Amino acid sequence: MTPDPQRPAPVAVVTGASRGLGFLLAREFGRCGYDLVICARSEDGLAAAREELLHSAARVHTVACDVSVQTDVQRLVDEAEREFGRVDVLVNNAGVIQVGPINVMTTEHFSDALGVMLWGMVHSTLAALPLLRRSENPVIVNVTSIGGKIPAPHLLPYTTAKFAAVGFSEGLRAELTRDGISVTTAVPGLMRTGSPRNALFTGDRAAEHRWFALADSIPLLSMDAERAAARIVSAALRGRPEVILTPIAKIAVRLHGLAPGLTTRAAAVVDRLLPRSDTGSEPVPGHALEEPPAWFRALTALTRRAARRTNQYDDHR
């Protein structure tokens, strides 16, 4: 479904697009000929992203928006209609990562995760559906996670929200197929987006940051984010129901489907290797922690390079 150059450019709305995977997905749609409407919570972050995205898209409109707030999301869609008169693609990407053991997590952590990664997805989908139904080639892309397919220790608010997002996305495809709206569930494994810089860490914050950043930097375990974004956009425009990224993620999902007890026990083993903490602490983003030692910086060089390519160093939410 490549845009026709003789017609007005189609429009893609991308949430959480000021940095990371959302920024890269917006850039890919821009390269495919789409005008862009991007949102994030920070106006400064959006301004920086817009400047970069104008190298690949003819028009980029920004909207400061908290997707967990329904009125904010309705304003996002209203501005897309006012600016371009249409919405052809909706990418639900906005997310928040909170890292730490369950005994230091609070109901607020779970509420924040569900607010962004489930309710944000619901709000934007319901708001955009009237415009999508008027499109010739309507597409919804829901960015979930391998953490929405199999359990991941020390990421329980995140995995709770992502499991819910997977269910919503799969059910949405079942209901919208008759309306001609294609829904793709994107299931990334670990990607080098530079997310450890802006993920939130609690408990033993320095130790939690170390394991998370190291896992994010292992080439065979994590995937180049630019390649991931290209594969997600390609799958969505071909109407694929699901795209699972990284071979390890594909194997893990299939194994969990066949032997969920085995994968859960494996996750429990991993949990025993992770930092312990009996005391909660205010969640802090990775960039606010103390400067790590030289050996750690050397081992996480790929992640830090990825952070620079995906606007993570702007320190914007």
Secondary structure, 3 states (H helix, E strand, C coil): CCCCCCCCCCEEEEECCCCHHHHHHHHHHHHCCCEEEEEECCHHHHHHHHHHHCCCCCCEEEEECCCCCHHHHHHHHHHHHHHHCCCCEEEECCCCCEECCHHHCCHHHHHHHHHHHHHHHHHHHHHHHHHHCCCCCCEEEEECCHHHCCCCCCCHHHHHHHHHHHHHHHHHHHHHHHHCCEEEEEECCCEECCHHHCCEECCCHHHHHHHHHHHHHCCCCCEEHHHHHHHHHHHHHCCCCEEECCHHHHHHHHHHHHCHHHHHHHHHHHHHHCCCCCCCCCCEEHHHCCCCCHHHHHHCHHHHHHHHHCCHHHCCC
